[in-house]
């Protein structure tokens, strides 16, 4: 699971109002190189939940992203920033671990890079 | 005007389902033959609810296991799109394998066109996030993500499918645009209003609670976004008809067992469910004639030497599935089974 996906996932247990973002418990994180496509990164930036991304990256061992979401202008001028964003979003893979609901503490396992978000009967 | 809909639970039991609602005439554009079928709500006691819940678990498990077992076989013979091809009606030309693959791509394009997504470039550019509900091994996701330069996230009950879908994405250098997880379409792990395009290509037939399924689709679509549902249905009920004929129900029941399908509903039922939310531009069509060559083609491939060997190797679920295919043809021929598309748009 990469952070671009983590940025979209939330806990849907019945009654939970604060199910995003999921905390990451990193068991096994690997890095896989992906071709750098600056336009795609710029395209995605607008819809990112920045805090979730920064925290998630830190949980996976990457602390290079700024705490606050930068201005859109930075996207045009600063290629090194774009590369950091690219790395965080696309090149870090959580192979084994868990995603944890911030409200209930419920753990959703991640195995072989695939999160299992299925709820149990008593959670729906 | 909004149609009021009593909770319609078209659930996985062998009881004839029913729900009551008042469908007032609306100014919504919808082009399907309107049916004024009214159904009555069955009230469920606690025992029935518990039984339904357990059977939902069993259904979910059955679906996951079915696709865990059969996906590899399907992919080997038919490729990565696990849906019907779209053909010109009455096309009697026997197509090659590549002809059928093209038809499967055409199904995607025709669905996009019908819903209005591909009417103009401006519309297309707005699509940045797509959810593929019941994604199979990700054929649609990869196609749509490529086509629109968008991000697509797919959900399936089958871990085997999710893994295969991710592997195929990596192999096609699309891993940055598409991802797949194990999740339930009735409890989607997303916040509200996230997706510009909500795509359900032949997965609706697996949903035990159609109302809940539609609720989720409507919840996760972004304002201005579109929902596209392409699914197997039973024929619309006529005025005054409360249920299908027993022989029709019997035919569907036999198909349900091997394909892990809960109770079927009609295209009209989907339209009514969508109408109960404030959605625009609700449209539907009957594409049964456009998919007619599909099942005969699937059967032909199953009967080839390669097909038979692969079937035997795959296991009982695949074999039973294959033996059920003639029932699909019978269902279409007798007008019981319909191939429907239903689309709509969430207002801004």
HADDOCK unambig.tbl for C-alpha pairs under 7 A between the chains (distance, minus, plus):
assign (segid A and resid 5 and name CA) (segid B and resid 179 and name CA) 6.80 0.50 0.50
assign (segid A and resid 8 and name CA) (segid B and resid 190 and name CA) 6.20 0.50 0.50
assign (segid A and resid 9 and name CA) (segid B and resid 189 and name CA) 5.50 0.50 0.50
assign (segid A and resid 9 and name CA) (segid B and resid 190 and name CA) 5.13 0.50 0.50
assign (segid A and resid 10 and name CA) (segid B and resid 189 and name CA) 5.07 0.50 0.50
assign (segid A and resid 10 and name CA) (segid B and resid 190 and name CA) 5.07 0.50 0.50
assign (segid A and resid 10 and name CA) (segid B and resid 191 and name CA) 6.23 0.50 0.50
assign (segid A and resid 11 and name CA) (segid B and resid 189 and name CA) 5.69 0.50 0.50
assign (segid A and resid 12 and name CA) (segid B and resid 187 and name CA) 6.57 0.50 0.50
assign (segid A and resid 12 and name CA) (segid B and resid 188 and name CA) 6.96 0.50 0.50
assign (segid A and resid 12 and name CA) (segid B and resid 189 and name CA) 5.53 0.50 0.50
assign (segid A and resid 90 and name CA) (segid B and resid 176 and name CA) 5.87 0.50 0.50
assign (segid A and resid 114 and name CA) (segid B and resid 181 and name CA) 5.51 0.50 0.50
assign (segid A and resid 115 and name CA) (segid B and resid 181 and name CA) 5.51 0.50 0.50
assign (segid A and resid 115 and name CA) (segid B and resid 182 and name CA) 6.27 0.50 0.50
assign (segid A and resid 116 and name CA) (segid B and resid 181 and name CA) 6.37 0.50 0.50
assign (segid A and resid 116 and name CA) (segid B and resid 182 and name CA) 4.71 0.50 0.50
assign (segid A and resid 116 and name CA) (segid B and resid 183 and name CA) 6.18 0.50 0.50
assign (segid A and resid 117 and name CA) (segid B and resid 182 and name CA) 5.88 0.50 0.50
assign (segid A and resid 117 and name CA) (segid B and resid 183 and name CA) 4.77 0.50 0.50
assign (segid A and resid 117 and name CA) (segid B and resid 189 and name CA) 6.56 0.50 0.50
assign (segid A and resid 118 and name CA) (segid B and resid 182 and name CA) 6.72 0.50 0.50
assign (segid A and resid 118 and name CA) (segid B and resid 183 and name CA) 4.84 0.50 0.50
assign (segid A and resid 118 and name CA) (segid B and resid 184 and name CA) 5.78 0.50 0.50
